Amino acid sequence: MTAGNHGRDVLAPIDAKALSWFVANQADGDRQGFEAWRAADPRHEAAYARIERLWGSPALAGAAKRVRPASRAQATGATAAIALCLFATSTIGLRLTGTQIAWPADHATAIGEIATARLDDGTVVMLDSGSAIDADMNGDGREVRLLRGRAFVTVAPDARPFRMTSGDAVIRDIGTRFAVSRDAGREQVAVQEGVVELRATADAPAHAVLRAGQGSEAAGGTLGAVRTIEPFEAFGWTRQRLYFSGRPLGDVVAELRRYHRGWIVVANRDAAAMRISGGLRLDDPDAAMAELARLSGTRLTRVAGRLLILR
């Protein structure tokens, strides 16, 4: 793919103020205050026009209208205004990731954090950003439950059987290193070393045997086909890297949302469908998004350090 014009923008204070007014104007309040602000300086008019162009996509404009804050006072801060209008829609690929959730879990990671936990039996579990597990090492067996996110497991040798559950899916270890991911009701498994047995539910008679370099998934009580995986793509996150080959840009952005403490919006639908290949650093989502803008010939706008808009 040939890259076109690209770059990164940061909204100036005057534009941030205009953005705040833009959202507030979807309500019925303080029109007089807005007109006074716009008339106070010719630059205000120009800034408001820029925001209208930026937010000209039907999805974003529709989101602002649906929220309809009751008054100007409810949208005084640019970041608050953005949150109000964006959180109302899922059609533009928005995901809120900045809020830390207190999971009642044995081990958990915050957004943007990748950490390793050593269990009582010596098993090592690497947790991806925003992930959580429970572990039960009793006298008869060993079980790890993936509550949220993604984990890479290196199972310690032990006479007791080891299994991992993710949703309804059950993964039985046969001496291995593997990754498990939970996403929108789908459980995905990828094996780096050894062998695992995957069942869609604990009592399902059918199962899949996955060996090194293979993966599969379970969703709705049904097993997917066993497939060959690309190790760099499947396990790159364990090295804080995201590798992708021929994937839609929108899917790549969805992966980056795991690591960004704020909002990421793709406001350019043509760009979202572009298929791209490459590698990105996961420890710097802002830089990764700037690279995606370069690859796709789009522009990246950052607002208040919390919202990234690819347009």
Secondary structure, DSSP 8 states (H G I E B T S, - for coil): ----S-EEEE--HHHHHHHHHHHHTTSSS-HHHHHHHHHT-HHHHHHHHHHHHHT-SHHHHHHHHHH--SSGGGG-SHHHHHHHHHTT-STT------S-----SSEE--TT--EEEE-TTS-EEEE-TT-EEEEEE-SS-EEEEEEESEEEEE----SS-EEEEETTEEEEESS-EEEEEEETTEEEEEEEESEEEEESSTT-S--EEEETTEEEEEETTEE---EE--HHHHHGGGGTEEEEEEEEHHHHHHHHTTT-SSEEEE--HHHHH-EEEEEEESS-HHHHHHHHHHHHT-EEEEETTTEEEE-
